[in-house]
Amino acid sequence: MPKYTYDCSTCGPFTMRQSMNEQHEYAYCPHCGDTSTRVFNAFQTYKMDGKLKQRIEKGQQPRVVTKDKLPTNKRKKATQGRPWMAGH
């Protein structure tokens, strides 16, 4: 069964195992019984190396492309005949 994290306004965050068939929008805090909302966390990024984590986050941002780095639309020159088809 997967683990889901919820945030209780009184006690703070807690994690519990739930069946995938159950609803996951809210849960009751096991300590105080208040209704808690679900918190979405990145999958196991807390176990990753800091540099790898930064690289993943940086990869999510779009790259800024300047005009001088755009590809040119120059047409290639047509080839002058086919040397392997001599005399045909």
C-alpha positions as CSV (number, residue, x, y, z in Angstrom):
1,M,0.0,0.0,0.0
2,P,1.3,3.5,-0.8
3,K,2.1,6.1,1.7
4,Y,0.3,9.5,1.6
5,T,1.3,12.6,3.5
6,Y,-1.2,15.0,5.1
7,D,-0.8,18.3,6.9
8,C,-2.7,18.8,10.1
9,S,-3.2,22.4,11.1
10,T,-2.7,21.5,14.8
11,C,-0.1,18.8,14.8
12,G,1.8,19.3,11.6
13,P,2.5,16.8,8.8
14,F,2.0,13.1,9.1
15,T,2.2,10.1,6.8
16,M,-0.1,7.1,6.6
17,R,-0.5,4.0,4.5
18,Q,-3.8,3.8,2.6
19,S,-5.3,1.6,-0.1
20,M,-5.3,3.0,-3.6
21,N,-9.1,2.5,-3.6
22,E,-9.7,4.9,-0.8
23,Q,-10.1,8.7,-1.2
24,H,-7.0,10.7,-0.6
25,E,-8.2,14.4,-0.5
26,Y,-8.3,14.5,3.2
27,A,-7.6,12.3,6.3
28,Y,-8.2,12.5,10.0
29,C,-5.1,13.2,12.1
30,P,-4.2,10.2,14.2
31,H,-3.2,12.4,17.2
32,C,-6.0,15.0,17.4
33,G,-8.7,13.7,15.0
34,D,-8.9,17.0,12.9
35,T,-9.4,16.9,9.2
36,S,-6.1,17.2,7.4
37,T,-5.4,18.1,3.7
38,R,-3.1,16.1,1.5
39,V,0.4,17.3,0.7
40,F,2.0,16.4,-2.6
41,N,5.7,15.7,-2.4
42,A,8.2,14.9,-5.1
43,F,8.9,11.2,-5.3
44,Q,11.8,10.2,-3.0
45,T,13.8,13.3,-3.8
46,Y,14.8,13.6,-0.1
47,K,17.1,10.7,-0.6
48,M,18.9,12.2,-3.6
49,D,22.2,14.0,-3.7
50,G,21.9,17.7,-3.6
51,K,23.6,18.4,-6.9
52,L,21.4,15.8,-8.7
53,K,18.3,17.4,-7.1
54,Q,19.3,20.8,-8.4
55,R,20.0,19.5,-11.8
56,I,16.5,17.9,-12.0
57,E,14.9,21.2,-10.8
58,K,16.9,23.2,-13.3
59,G,15.8,20.8,-16.1
60,Q,12.2,21.7,-15.4
61,Q,12.7,25.3,-16.3
62,P,12.5,26.3,-20.0
63,R,15.8,27.4,-21.6
64,V,16.2,31.0,-22.7
65,V,17.2,31.0,-26.4
66,T,18.8,34.2,-27.9
67,K,18.3,35.1,-31.5
68,D,21.9,34.4,-32.5
69,K,21.6,30.8,-31.3
70,L,18.6,30.0,-33.4
71,P,19.1,27.7,-36.4
72,T,19.4,29.4,-39.8
73,N,17.0,28.7,-42.6
74,K,19.6,28.7,-45.4
75,R,18.8,26.2,-48.1
76,K,21.4,23.7,-49.1
77,K,22.6,23.8,-52.6
78,A,21.4,21.1,-54.9
79,T,23.9,18.5,-55.7
80,Q,25.3,18.6,-59.2
81,G,24.4,15.2,-60.7
82,R,25.0,11.8,-59.3
83,P,28.5,10.5,-59.9
84,W,27.5,6.8,-59.6
85,M,25.0,7.2,-62.5
86,A,27.5,8.2,-65.2
87,G,26.1,7.9,-68.7
88,H,22.5,7.1,-67.8
